[in-house]
Amino acid sequence: MPPWAEARTLVQALRGRPGGLCVLTGAGMSAESGIPTFRDALTGLWARFDPAELASEAGFRAHPQRVWDWYAMRRDGVRRAEPNAGHHALASHARRWPGGLVLVTQNVDDLHQRAGHTDAVRLHGDILADRWLQPCPQREGCATTRAQAGRPPRCADCGNLLRPGVVWFGESLPAAALAAARDAAERCEVMLVVGTSGAVWPAAGLVGRARQRGAKVVIVNPSPSEIDAEAHLLLRGTAAHLLPLLLDAAEPGP
């Protein structure tokens, strides 16, 4: 049986099974909507900076305006982008088979959410959200509504800085999101890995975890990745092209 036909059979077999399908998405999926990957965003004016200068607490503390402006540029790109056919296929499948698909994403944009998949597990945070750089020294805490305008904004009371709500180099993933992702990887029957290079850990480790627990691993990617050896099936192609074909095969009939 060719890989495409086998992948379709696997997905069809999961109709209505709670948690049977776990999908892990990466930057390649958003790139199809015009959102550059993290390193691809280091172009033009930003090409002269080391990534750690723009995506670490140390870099932010040293040059807060520079980092804030870089994320403002990236946020503008996210707001202009639109979900592609792959995002819509995942959201449609999740709506029609409640509980049958757990979506785990490394992407910090909101394209999955705008396509209608509101309960995605977000491992690396949300680029459109802000949070305080450090715990507020005040008993009642800082309120973002009292942030003074600036690049970046500051707390009007204590001077605390707002920062993008993403996971920077050297930071731990959100504990609840990581726990949910590991649970999904351990319980699923099929793990569908879409548009990820497999180079970022611990997210990449979810694939091996799923395989060790007996799941079939299907990788959808136009290019080789660092986790291809974990795959039972490799489908070379883009998410926008392949996911509608693969997931529509599992939709209920009339």
N, C-alpha and C positions, 0 to 999 in steps of 0.2 A: 504494500500500500504506500503510495507517495506521501511525503510529509504533509502536504496540504490536506489531503483526504483524511489522513489520520488525525490531524488537529481538529478538523471539523467534527469527526466522530467523537473525539474526546469532549468537545464542548457540548454537543448534542446530548451526550450521556449525563450531563450535569443539570438538566432542566429541573428547576425547583428544589435542588438539594441545598439546604442551608450551608453557606460557607464553602460550597464545593469548589468554587473558582476564586482564586486570589489573583489580582492583577497588580503588578508593580510597574509604574510608569516613571520614565526619566526625561531628561532634557530634550532628547530627540523628538519626543511627541510634541512639545511646545514649539520646537524649532520649525515644525511644519506650519505653524500658525504665524511665523515671523518673529518669534521671540528668540533672540540669540542665546546660546548657551552661556554659562558664566564666563568662560574664557573668551568666547567670541565677542562678548560685550567689551572686552579690553581692546578697543580700537580707537583710532584717532587720538584725541587728547589723552585718553586713558591708557594707551598702549605703553606708555613709559613707566607705569606703576606696577609693582609687584602685587599679585593678588592679595597677599596677606596685608598690604597697606590699605586695601579697600574693603576687606571682609574679615576683620578681626577687631577685638575690643581694643588691643594696643594701637592699631592703626586709627581707630575712631577717636581714641583719647588724644592721640598725637595731632590729628588733623580732622576734627569733627566736621567742619564745613565741606572739605573735599569729599569725605565719605558720604555725607548727606546728599551732596549734589550728584554724585555718581548713582546713588540709589534713586534719586529723583528722576534722572534720565532713564533708568531701567523701568521705573514705575510708569512713566509716560508710555513706554513701549508696550507694557503689559495692558494698559488701558486701551490702547489702539488695536490690539490683537483681538481676534475672534476665535472661538473654539472651532476646531476642524472636524471632519467627518468621524475621526477616531474618537474624539471626546464625546460626540453625540451618540455614537454607537454604544459606548460603555454606559452612558447615562440611560439610554433607552433600555438596554438589557437589564440594568439594575431596577428600573421602574417595573418592568414586566415580570421579573422574577425576584420579588422582595426577599432579601436575605441570601440570595443565591450567589452574590458577587461581593467580595470585599476589595475595595480599591485602596491601594497604598501608593502614595506618590512622593517622589523626591522633589517635585517641582514646587516652586514658591509662588507661582502665579495663581490666578483664580479661574482658569479656563475650564477645569473640570466642574467647578461650582456653577459657572455661568451656563454650562451645557445641561445642568440639572442634577449633577451628582453632588449633593450637599453634605454627605457624610463620609467623604474621603478621609483617610488617615494621612495627615500631612507631616511627614518626617522632618522636613527642613524649615518649617514655619511658613509665614505669610508675608510676602514682600509689601503688600498694601497696608499692613497693620503696623502700628507703632507700639513700642513698650519702653519703659524707663530703663536707662542704662544701669542704674543701681537701685537697691532697695531704698525706699524713701525713709529719711530719718524721722519724719513726723509720725505721730501716733496714728492719725487717721489716713495717712498715705497721700500721695500726690494724685490729683485728678487731672486727666488729660485735657479736660475742658478748660483748665486754668493754665495750660501751656502758653507761654508767650511766643509770638511769631518770631521766627529766626531760622537760621540754617546752621544747625538744627534748632528746633524750638526748645525752650527751657521751662521748667516749672516756675511759675510766678512766685512761689513761696520759698523754695529751697535751692533753686538753680539746677536741679537734676535735669539731665539731657534726655530728650527722646531719641530713640534709635530704631532702625527698621526691625520688624519682628521676625527676623530670619536667624537661622543657626550659622554662626560664624566659625571660622577655623579655630580649633582649640576648644570649642564648646560642645557640651553633650546634647544629644537629641532630646526632645521633650520625652520625659519618662513614660507618660501615658500613651503617647503615639507609638513609641518604640515597643511597648508591651503589647499594644493592640496589633501591630504589624507582625510581631513574632508569633502571637497566638494565631493569626490568620494563616501565616506560613506553615505552622505546625498542623493545622486542622484541614487545610485544603486538599482536594484531590488532584487539582490541576493548578499550577502556577503559570500565569501568562506574563511574560516579562517584555515590556514594550519600550523601545527607544532609550535604553540606558546603556552606558558604556561599561557598567560593572566595575568602575574604578573607585567608587565612593563607598566607604564603609562607615557604619555597620549595615547600611542598606543592602549592599551587594551580598552580604552574608545571609540574607533572608532566602536567597535562591537555593543555596546549599542546604540550609535548614529544612526547606520544604522537601527537597529531594531525599534527604536522609530519613524523613518521616513517611516516605512512600509516594509523594506526589509526582505526577508527570510534569516536567518542566518544558514549556514551549516559549521560545524566544522569537520575537518579531523585531527585526532590525535590518535596515538596508546594509549595514556595515558590521564587520566582526566586533565582538565585545570581549572583555576580559573574563566573562563568565560563560562563554559558549560551551566550554567543556562540561558544564552542569546540565546542558539541555538534552532532552530526549529528542526534541524536534527543533530544527532551525528553519524559520521562514524568513527569507530575504525579501524585504519590502517595507514600505512605510506604514505607519499606523493608520493614516487617513485612508489608505487604499485597502489594507488587509483586514482591519478590525471590523468594518461594516460587513464584509463578506463572511468573516469567521463567526461573528456574534449573531448575525441575521439567521444563520443556519440553526441557531438554538432558540429562535423565537417561536412562541406557540402558534399553531396554525389557526385558520378561521373557525 
